[in-house]
Amino acid sequence: MTTVNILSGGAAQGLVRGVAEAYKAQTGFGIDGEFGAVGIMADKLRANTPADLVIVTQSLLARLAEEKLVVSSSIADVGRVETALAVRNRDPKVAVKTEADLREVLRAADAIYVPDTRASTAGQHVAKVLDQLGIAYELASRLKIFPNGATAMRELATSAATRPIGCTQATEIIATDGIALSGSLPPGCELVTMYTAGVTTRAAHPKEAAALIALLTGADRRELRQRAGFAG
């Protein structure tokens, strides 16, 4: 089966999976590609990894368009995603309303599962928040860092730690079996990121790539986007 190739931030993986059957019925194409930290996905595109479309943060996609790697006229917003907390299904959810609450919750955890703190949107934010809370050095040995949020959440689900917690994009939490979305980060620590899609300038299947973007962003898929963790 012919496929359309995608390079995408992990935040969109659950949503793409959710439209795969409808896309195949509409175009006859499958969906292949990679999902991971947005910085790594952008670098793969820059290194000529074959891709028909990309889904990354709005600001990063704008840079890729400036670099003539994405067709500017094809760009469409998918939706906003918040960075949130996760726990294993069997553990009690935590509620944090203030920075002090978050500091206490993180200090109480014996393992903190996060994505790449240099290349991923959520991971970079976690590192920033730990610095902001003044606990980065104290908790450094408890950080469990993985290449992307999806991997970090899968590892959280099977963690043997006593009091583990995770922090990544809400969409990645929702898409992972065995864990639960525990709550938002408090005011002053929150992060809401717009994810945006675009057809690459070297796309082998530009029409099919545009069709997938239309499917992901269409008004008739709003409920699916919301279930996946995207907000308008």
Contacts in CASP RR format, 6 or more apart in sequence:
PFRMAT RR
TARGET T0000
AUTHOR 0000-0000-0000
METHOD contacts of the structure
MODEL  1
MTTVNILSGGAAQGLVRGVAEAYKAQTGFGIDGEFGAVGIMADKLRANTP
ADLVIVTQSLLARLAEEKLVVSSSIADVGRVETALAVRNRDPKVAVKTEA
DLREVLRAADAIYVPDTRASTAGQHVAKVLDQLGIAYELASRLKIFPNGA
TAMRELATSAATRPIGCTQATEIIATDGIALSGSLPPGCELVTMYTAGVT
TRAAHPKEAAALIALLTGADRRELRQRAGFAG
1 28 0 8 1.000
1 29 0 8 1.000
1 30 0 8 1.000
2 28 0 8 1.000
2 29 0 8 1.000
2 30 0 8 1.000
2 205 0 8 1.000
3 29 0 8 1.000
3 30 0 8 1.000
3 31 0 8 1.000
3 32 0 8 1.000
3 33 0 8 1.000
4 27 0 8 1.000
4 29 0 8 1.000
4 30 0 8 1.000
4 31 0 8 1.000
4 32 0 8 1.000
4 52 0 8 1.000
4 53 0 8 1.000
4 205 0 8 1.000
4 208 0 8 1.000
4 209 0 8 1.000
4 212 0 8 1.000
5 32 0 8 1.000
5 33 0 8 1.000
5 50 0 8 1.000
5 51 0 8 1.000
5 52 0 8 1.000
5 53 0 8 1.000
5 204 0 8 1.000
6 16 0 8 1.000
6 31 0 8 1.000
6 32 0 8 1.000
6 33 0 8 1.000
6 34 0 8 1.000
6 35 0 8 1.000
6 51 0 8 1.000
6 52 0 8 1.000
6 53 0 8 1.000
6 54 0 8 1.000
6 55 0 8 1.000
6 212 0 8 1.000
7 33 0 8 1.000
7 34 0 8 1.000
7 41 0 8 1.000
7 42 0 8 1.000
7 44 0 8 1.000
7 45 0 8 1.000
7 49 0 8 1.000
7 51 0 8 1.000
7 53 0 8 1.000
7 54 0 8 1.000
7 55 0 8 1.000
7 56 0 8 1.000
8 16 0 8 1.000
8 33 0 8 1.000
8 34 0 8 1.000
8 35 0 8 1.000
8 36 0 8 1.000
8 41 0 8 1.000
8 54 0 8 1.000
8 55 0 8 1.000
8 56 0 8 1.000
9 35 0 8 1.000
9 36 0 8 1.000
9 37 0 8 1.000
9 38 0 8 1.000
9 41 0 8 1.000
9 55 0 8 1.000
9 56 0 8 1.000
9 148 0 8 1.000
9 195 0 8 1.000
10 35 0 8 1.000
10 36 0 8 1.000
10 37 0 8 1.000
10 38 0 8 1.000
10 148 0 8 1.000
10 149 0 8 1.000
10 150 0 8 1.000
10 169 0 8 1.000
10 171 0 8 1.000
10 172 0 8 1.000
11 81 0 8 1.000
11 121 0 8 1.000
11 169 0 8 1.000
11 171 0 8 1.000
11 172 0 8 1.000
11 193 0 8 1.000
11 195 0 8 1.000
12 35 0 8 1.000
12 55 0 8 1.000
12 78 0 8 1.000
12 171 0 8 1.000
12 195 0 8 1.000
12 197 0 8 1.000
12 216 0 8 1.000
13 35 0 8 1.000
13 36 0 8 1.000
13 150 0 8 1.000
13 171 0 8 1.000
13 172 0 8 1.000
13 175 0 8 1.000
14 171 0 8 1.000
14 174 0 8 1.000
14 175 0 8 1.000
14 228 0 8 1.000
15 78 0 8 1.000
15 171 0 8 1.000
15 216 0 8 1.000
15 224 0 8 1.000
15 225 0 8 1.000
15 228 0 8 1.000
15 230 0 8 1.000
16 31 0 8 1.000
16 35 0 8 1.000
16 55 0 8 1.000
16 216 0 8 1.000
17 175 0 8 1.000
18 224 0 8 1.000
18 228 0 8 1.000
19 212 0 8 1.000
19 215 0 8 1.000
19 216 0 8 1.000
19 221 0 8 1.000
19 224 0 8 1.000
20 30 0 8 1.000
20 31 0 8 1.000
22 215 0 8 1.000
23 29 0 8 1.000
23 30 0 8 1.000
23 31 0 8 1.000
23 211 0 8 1.000
23 212 0 8 1.000
23 215 0 8 1.000
24 30 0 8 1.000
26 211 0 8 1.000
26 215 0 8 1.000
27 208 0 8 1.000
27 211 0 8 1.000
27 212 0 8 1.000
29 205 0 8 1.000
29 208 0 8 1.000
31 212 0 8 1.000
33 51 0 8 1.000
34 41 0 8 1.000
34 44 0 8 1.000
34 49 0 8 1.000
35 41 0 8 1.000
35 148 0 8 1.000
35 150 0 8 1.000
36 120 0 8 1.000
36 147 0 8 1.000
36 148 0 8 1.000
36 149 0 8 1.000
36 150 0 8 1.000
37 115 0 8 1.000
37 116 0 8 1.000
37 119 0 8 1.000
37 120 0 8 1.000
37 121 0 8 1.000
37 147 0 8 1.000
37 148 0 8 1.000
38 56 0 8 1.000
38 57 0 8 1.000
38 60 0 8 1.000
38 119 0 8 1.000
38 120 0 8 1.000
38 121 0 8 1.000
39 56 0 8 1.000
39 60 0 8 1.000
39 119 0 8 1.000
39 120 0 8 1.000
40 116 0 8 1.000
40 119 0 8 1.000
40 147 0 8 1.000
41 54 0 8 1.000
41 56 0 8 1.000
42 54 0 8 1.000
42 56 0 8 1.000
42 60 0 8 1.000
42 63 0 8 1.000
42 64 0 8 1.000
44 51 0 8 1.000
45 51 0 8 1.000
45 54 0 8 1.000
45 64 0 8 1.000
45 69 0 8 1.000
45 200 0 8 1.000
46 67 0 8 1.000
46 69 0 8 1.000
48 202 0 8 1.000
50 202 0 8 1.000
50 204 0 8 1.000
51 200 0 8 1.000
51 202 0 8 1.000
51 203 0 8 1.000
52 199 0 8 1.000
52 200 0 8 1.000
52 203 0 8 1.000
52 204 0 8 1.000
52 205 0 8 1.000
52 206 0 8 1.000
52 208 0 8 1.000
52 209 0 8 1.000
53 74 0 8 1.000
53 197 0 8 1.000
53 198 0 8 1.000
53 199 0 8 1.000
53 200 0 8 1.000
53 203 0 8 1.000
53 209 0 8 1.000
53 212 0 8 1.000
53 213 0 8 1.000
54 61 0 8 1.000
54 64 0 8 1.000
54 70 0 8 1.000
54 197 0 8 1.000
54 198 0 8 1.000
54 200 0 8 1.000
55 78 0 8 1.000
55 195 0 8 1.000
55 196 0 8 1.000
55 197 0 8 1.000
55 198 0 8 1.000
55 216 0 8 1.000
56 64 0 8 1.000
56 195 0 8 1.000
56 196 0 8 1.000
57 121 0 8 1.000
57 193 0 8 1.000
57 194 0 8 1.000
57 195 0 8 1.000
57 196 0 8 1.000
58 77 0 8 1.000
58 193 0 8 1.000
58 194 0 8 1.000
58 195 0 8 1.000
58 196 0 8 1.000
61 70 0 8 1.000
61 75 0 8 1.000
61 196 0 8 1.000
61 197 0 8 1.000
61 198 0 8 1.000
64 70 0 8 1.000
65 71 0 8 1.000
65 72 0 8 1.000
65 75 0 8 1.000
68 201 0 8 1.000
69 200 0 8 1.000
69 201 0 8 1.000
69 202 0 8 1.000
70 198 0 8 1.000
70 199 0 8 1.000
70 200 0 8 1.000
70 201 0 8 1.000
71 198 0 8 1.000
71 199 0 8 1.000
71 200 0 8 1.000
71 201 0 8 1.000
71 203 0 8 1.000
71 206 0 8 1.000
74 198 0 8 1.000
74 199 0 8 1.000
74 206 0 8 1.000
74 209 0 8 1.000
74 210 0 8 1.000
74 213 0 8 1.000
75 196 0 8 1.000
75 197 0 8 1.000
75 198 0 8 1.000
76 196 0 8 1.000
76 197 0 8 1.000
76 198 0 8 1.000
76 213 0 8 1.000
76 214 0 8 1.000
76 217 0 8 1.000
77 194 0 8 1.000
77 195 0 8 1.000
77 196 0 8 1.000
77 197 0 8 1.000
77 217 0 8 1.000
78 195 0 8 1.000
78 196 0 8 1.000
78 197 0 8 1.000
78 216 0 8 1.000
78 217 0 8 1.000
78 225 0 8 1.000
78 230 0 8 1.000
79 194 0 8 1.000
79 195 0 8 1.000
79 217 0 8 1.000
79 225 0 8 1.000
79 230 0 8 1.000
79 231 0 8 1.000
79 232 0 8 1.000
80 192 0 8 1.000
80 193 0 8 1.000
80 194 0 8 1.000
80 195 0 8 1.000
80 230 0 8 1.000
80 231 0 8 1.000
80 232 0 8 1.000
81 169 0 8 1.000
81 170 0 8 1.000
81 171 0 8 1.000
81 192 0 8 1.000
81 193 0 8 1.000
81 195 0 8 1.000
81 229 0 8 1.000
81 230 0 8 1.000
81 231 0 8 1.000
82 169 0 8 1.000
82 170 0 8 1.000
82 184 0 8 1.000
82 185 0 8 1.000
82 190 0 8 1.000
82 191 0 8 1.000
82 192 0 8 1.000
82 193 0 8 1.000
82 231 0 8 1.000
83 121 0 8 1.000
83 122 0 8 1.000
83 125 0 8 1.000
83 126 0 8 1.000
83 167 0 8 1.000
83 168 0 8 1.000
83 169 0 8 1.000
83 170 0 8 1.000
83 185 0 8 1.000
83 190 0 8 1.000
83 191 0 8 1.000
83 192 0 8 1.000
83 193 0 8 1.000
84 167 0 8 1.000
84 168 0 8 1.000
84 169 0 8 1.000
84 170 0 8 1.000
84 173 0 8 1.000
84 181 0 8 1.000
84 182 0 8 1.000
84 183 0 8 1.000
84 184 0 8 1.000
84 185 0 8 1.000
85 94 0 8 1.000
85 96 0 8 1.000
85 105 0 8 1.000
85 165 0 8 1.000
85 166 0 8 1.000
85 167 0 8 1.000
85 181 0 8 1.000
85 182 0 8 1.000
85 183 0 8 1.000
85 184 0 8 1.000
85 185 0 8 1.000
86 113 0 8 1.000
86 153 0 8 1.000
86 156 0 8 1.000
86 165 0 8 1.000
86 166 0 8 1.000
86 167 0 8 1.000
86 168 0 8 1.000
86 173 0 8 1.000
86 176 0 8 1.000
86 179 0 8 1.000
86 180 0 8 1.000
86 181 0 8 1.000
86 182 0 8 1.000
87 93 0 8 1.000
87 94 0 8 1.000
87 156 0 8 1.000
87 164 0 8 1.000
87 165 0 8 1.000
87 166 0 8 1.000
87 179 0 8 1.000
87 180 0 8 1.000
87 182 0 8 1.000
88 156 0 8 1.000
88 157 0 8 1.000
88 159 0 8 1.000
88 164 0 8 1.000
88 178 0 8 1.000
88 179 0 8 1.000
88 180 0 8 1.000
89 157 0 8 1.000
89 178 0 8 1.000
89 179 0 8 1.000
89 180 0 8 1.000
91 163 0 8 1.000
91 164 0 8 1.000
93 180 0 8 1.000
93 182 0 8 1.000
93 183 0 8 1.000
94 105 0 8 1.000
94 165 0 8 1.000
94 182 0 8 1.000
94 183 0 8 1.000
95 101 0 8 1.000
95 182 0 8 1.000
95 183 0 8 1.000
96 102 0 8 1.000
96 105 0 8 1.000
96 183 0 8 1.000
96 184 0 8 1.000
96 185 0 8 1.000
96 186 0 8 1.000
97 186 0 8 1.000
98 186 0 8 1.000
98 187 0 8 1.000
99 132 0 8 1.000
99 133 0 8 1.000
99 186 0 8 1.000
99 188 0 8 1.000
99 189 0 8 1.000
101 186 0 8 1.000
102 129 0 8 1.000
102 133 0 8 1.000
102 185 0 8 1.000
102 186 0 8 1.000
102 189 0 8 1.000
103 133 0 8 1.000
103 134 0 8 1.000
103 135 0 8 1.000
105 165 0 8 1.000
106 112 0 8 1.000
106 130 0 8 1.000
106 133 0 8 1.000
106 135 0 8 1.000
106 139 0 8 1.000
106 165 0 8 1.000
107 135 0 8 1.000
107 138 0 8 1.000
107 139 0 8 1.000
108 163 0 8 1.000
109 142 0 8 1.000
109 161 0 8 1.000
109 163 0 8 1.000
109 164 0 8 1.000
109 165 0 8 1.000
110 142 0 8 1.000
110 161 0 8 1.000
110 162 0 8 1.000
110 163 0 8 1.000
110 164 0 8 1.000
111 142 0 8 1.000
111 144 0 8 1.000
111 159 0 8 1.000
111 161 0 8 1.000
111 163 0 8 1.000
111 164 0 8 1.000
111 165 0 8 1.000
112 126 0 8 1.000
112 139 0 8 1.000
112 142 0 8 1.000
112 143 0 8 1.000
112 144 0 8 1.000
112 164 0 8 1.000
112 165 0 8 1.000
112 166 0 8 1.000
112 167 0 8 1.000
113 144 0 8 1.000
113 146 0 8 1.000
113 152 0 8 1.000
113 153 0 8 1.000
113 155 0 8 1.000
113 156 0 8 1.000
113 159 0 8 1.000
113 164 0 8 1.000
113 165 0 8 1.000
113 166 0 8 1.000
113 167 0 8 1.000
113 168 0 8 1.000
114 122 0 8 1.000
114 123 0 8 1.000
114 126 0 8 1.000
114 143 0 8 1.000
114 144 0 8 1.000
114 145 0 8 1.000
114 146 0 8 1.000
114 149 0 8 1.000
114 152 0 8 1.000
114 166 0 8 1.000
114 167 0 8 1.000
114 168 0 8 1.000
115 122 0 8 1.000
115 123 0 8 1.000
115 145 0 8 1.000
115 146 0 8 1.000
115 147 0 8 1.000
115 148 0 8 1.000
115 149 0 8 1.000
115 151 0 8 1.000
115 152 0 8 1.000
115 168 0 8 1.000
115 172 0 8 1.000
116 123 0 8 1.000
116 145 0 8 1.000
116 146 0 8 1.000
116 147 0 8 1.000
116 148 0 8 1.000
117 123 0 8 1.000
117 124 0 8 1.000
117 126 0 8 1.000
117 127 0 8 1.000
117 143 0 8 1.000
117 145 0 8 1.000
118 124 0 8 1.000
120 148 0 8 1.000
120 149 0 8 1.000
120 168 0 8 1.000
121 169 0 8 1.000
121 191 0 8 1.000
121 193 0 8 1.000
122 149 0 8 1.000
122 167 0 8 1.000
122 168 0 8 1.000
122 169 0 8 1.000
122 172 0 8 1.000
122 191 0 8 1.000
123 167 0 8 1.000
123 168 0 8 1.000
125 191 0 8 1.000
126 167 0 8 1.000
127 136 0 8 1.000
129 185 0 8 1.000
129 189 0 8 1.000
130 136 0 8 1.000
130 139 0 8 1.000
132 189 0 8 1.000
133 189 0 8 1.000
144 152 0 8 1.000
144 155 0 8 1.000
144 156 0 8 1.000
144 159 0 8 1.000
144 164 0 8 1.000
145 152 0 8 1.000
146 152 0 8 1.000
146 155 0 8 1.000
148 172 0 8 1.000
149 168 0 8 1.000
149 169 0 8 1.000
149 172 0 8 1.000
150 172 0 8 1.000
150 175 0 8 1.000
150 176 0 8 1.000
152 166 0 8 1.000
152 168 0 8 1.000
152 172 0 8 1.000
153 166 0 8 1.000
153 168 0 8 1.000
153 172 0 8 1.000
153 173 0 8 1.000
153 175 0 8 1.000
153 176 0 8 1.000
153 179 0 8 1.000
154 176 0 8 1.000
156 164 0 8 1.000
156 165 0 8 1.000
156 166 0 8 1.000
156 176 0 8 1.000
156 179 0 8 1.000
157 176 0 8 1.000
157 177 0 8 1.000
157 178 0 8 1.000
157 179 0 8 1.000
165 182 0 8 1.000
166 179 0 8 1.000
167 185 0 8 1.000
169 193 0 8 1.000
170 181 0 8 1.000
170 229 0 8 1.000
171 228 0 8 1.000
171 229 0 8 1.000
171 230 0 8 1.000
173 179 0 8 1.000
173 180 0 8 1.000
173 181 0 8 1.000
174 181 0 8 1.000
174 227 0 8 1.000
174 228 0 8 1.000
174 229 0 8 1.000
175 228 0 8 1.000
184 190 0 8 1.000
185 191 0 8 1.000
192 231 0 8 1.000
195 230 0 8 1.000
197 213 0 8 1.000
197 216 0 8 1.000
197 217 0 8 1.000
198 209 0 8 1.000
198 213 0 8 1.000
199 206 0 8 1.000
199 209 0 8 1.000
199 210 0 8 1.000
199 213 0 8 1.000
200 209 0 8 1.000
203 209 0 8 1.000
215 221 0 8 1.000
216 225 0 8 1.000
222 232 0 8 1.000
225 232 0 8 1.000
END
